[in-house]
Amino acid sequence: MDRKQKQLFRFLLSVVMVFLGWIIISHLFLQDGNPVDDFLRISEANWVIRLLGLVGYEVYVEVGGLTKTVLFLDGGERLIGIEDSCNGLVLLVVFVGFVLSFPSRWIDRLKFIPVGVLFIYVMNVVRIFALALIQIHYPQYLDFNHHYTFTILVYLDIFLLWMAYVKKYGRQLEVV
């Protein structure tokens, strides 16, 4: 195996190790009702409430039940629910895992990870806000946009974020 193949193998092995670690941590510590998921859901819901207020909608939140965080319009009509699977935690882990696995200097990783995490968090808040507006104005399009449009946009944005990281901070693979 030449040097370039060894570097690729190390990168792929690192990715596998990061994600195996994530699976173990999530199964041991991040079960239903864990503080990380709760924090993300509730803080995202509060930001969406602020954004909806800026465009003239009175909304309140209820936490608990089958769908853990639900936004309601002022009249009591259910608007949208935010479940653990929609709070962006997995997206954050995938992003951080890639950055940690990609060969680069540690200082560059430590600079880029907080920027990327904040970007993904804000992107998820905007996604939930947009879905709430779709539910208010065009409820018949909510499922399609939730499952397809925003899934594609979010993963495309994360891919572009990774590419920016690789272009700016990635070490060149040494060629023998």
C-alpha positions in Angstrom: 0.0 0.0 0.0 1.5 3.3 -1.0 1.5 6.5 1.2 -1.6 8.0 -0.5 -3.6 4.8 0.1 -2.5 4.7 3.7 -3.7 8.2 4.3 -7.0 7.4 2.7 -7.3 4.2 4.8 -6.5 6.2 8.0 -9.2 8.8 7.1 -11.8 6.1 6.5 -10.8 4.2 9.6 -11.1 7.5 11.6 -14.6 8.1 10.2 -15.7 4.6 11.2 -14.3 5.0 14.7 -15.9 8.4 15.2 -19.3 7.0 14.2 -19.0 3.8 16.2 -18.2 6.1 19.2 -21.3 8.1 18.4 -23.5 5.0 18.2 -22.2 3.8 21.6 -22.6 7.2 23.3 -26.0 7.8 21.8 -27.3 4.3 22.9 -25.7 4.6 26.4 -26.4 8.2 27.3 -28.8 9.8 24.8 -32.0 7.9 25.3 -35.4 9.6 25.4 -35.5 12.6 27.7 -31.7 13.4 27.4 -30.7 16.9 28.1 -28.9 17.5 24.7 -32.0 16.6 22.7 -34.2 18.6 25.1 -32.0 21.7 24.9 -31.9 21.6 21.1 -35.7 21.1 20.7 -36.7 23.7 23.2 -34.1 26.4 22.2 -35.0 25.9 18.5 -38.7 26.2 19.3 -38.1 29.4 21.2 -36.2 30.9 18.3 -38.9 29.9 15.9 -41.5 31.5 18.2 -39.4 34.8 18.0 -39.2 34.6 14.2 -42.9 33.9 13.8 -43.6 36.8 16.2 -41.5 39.1 13.9 -43.8 38.3 11.0 -47.0 38.7 13.0 -47.9 35.3 14.4 -48.6 34.7 18.1 -47.3 31.2 18.9 -46.7 29.3 22.1 -44.9 26.1 22.8 -45.8 23.0 24.9 -43.1 20.5 25.9 -43.9 16.9 26.5 -46.1 14.1 25.1 -45.5 11.9 22.1 -44.2 14.7 20.0 -41.9 16.3 22.6 -42.1 20.0 21.6 -45.2 21.3 19.8 -45.8 24.9 18.6 -49.4 26.1 18.7 -51.0 29.2 17.1 -52.5 31.6 19.6 -56.0 30.2 19.0 -54.9 26.7 20.2 -54.5 25.3 16.7 -51.5 22.8 16.5 -48.9 24.2 14.2 -45.9 21.9 14.1 -44.1 19.4 16.3 -40.3 19.1 16.8 -39.2 15.6 17.6 -35.7 14.5 18.6 -35.0 13.3 15.1 -35.7 16.8 13.8 -33.6 18.8 16.2 -30.4 18.6 14.1 -28.2 16.6 16.6 -27.4 13.9 14.1 -26.4 16.6 11.6 -24.1 18.2 14.1 -22.5 14.8 14.9 -22.0 14.0 11.2 -20.4 17.4 10.6 -18.1 17.2 13.6 -17.2 13.6 12.9 -16.1 14.5 9.4 -14.0 17.5 10.5 -12.3 15.4 13.2 -11.6 12.6 10.8 -10.2 14.8 8.0 -6.5 15.3 8.1 -5.8 18.9 9.2 -4.2 20.8 12.0 -6.0 20.6 15.4 -6.2 24.4 15.7 -8.0 24.6 12.4 -10.5 22.0 13.5 -11.1 23.8 16.8 -11.7 27.1 14.9 -14.0 25.6 12.3 -16.2 23.2 14.4 -17.9 26.0 16.4 -18.6 28.0 13.2 -20.0 24.9 11.5 -22.1 23.9 14.5 -23.6 27.4 14.8 -24.3 27.4 11.0 -26.1 24.1 11.2 -28.1 25.2 14.3 -29.2 28.4 12.6 -30.0 26.5 9.4 -32.2 24.1 11.4 -34.0 27.0 13.1 -34.7 28.6 9.7 -35.9 25.2 8.4 -38.4 24.8 11.2 -39.5 28.4 10.8 -40.1 27.9 7.1 -42.0 24.6 7.7 -44.2 26.5 10.2 -45.0 29.1 7.6 -45.7 26.4 5.0 -48.1 24.8 7.6 -49.9 28.1 8.1 -50.2 29.1 4.4 -49.9 25.9 2.4 -50.4 22.9 4.7 -50.9 20.5 1.7 -47.2 21.0 0.9 -45.8 20.5 4.4 -45.0 16.7 4.1 -43.2 17.1 0.7 -41.1 20.1 1.9 -40.3 18.4 5.2 -39.2 15.1 3.7 -37.7 16.2 0.4 -37.0 19.9 -0.1 -35.4 20.7 3.2 -33.7 17.3 3.5 -31.9 18.0 0.2 -31.1 21.7 1.1 -29.8 20.8 4.6 -27.5 18.0 3.3 -26.4 20.2 0.4 -25.5 23.0 2.8 -23.5 20.6 5.1 -21.7 19.2 2.1 -20.8 22.7 1.0 -19.6 23.5 4.5 -17.4 20.4 4.4 -16.0 21.4 1.1 -15.2 24.8 2.4 -13.4 23.2 5.3 -11.4 20.8 3.0 -10.5 23.6 0.7 -9.4 26.0 3.4 -7.8 23.7 6.0 -7.3 20.3 4.5 -3.7 19.1 4.2 -2.6 18.1 0.8 -2.2 14.3 0.5 1.5 13.6 0.0 2.3 12.1 -3.3 5.2 9.6 -3.4 
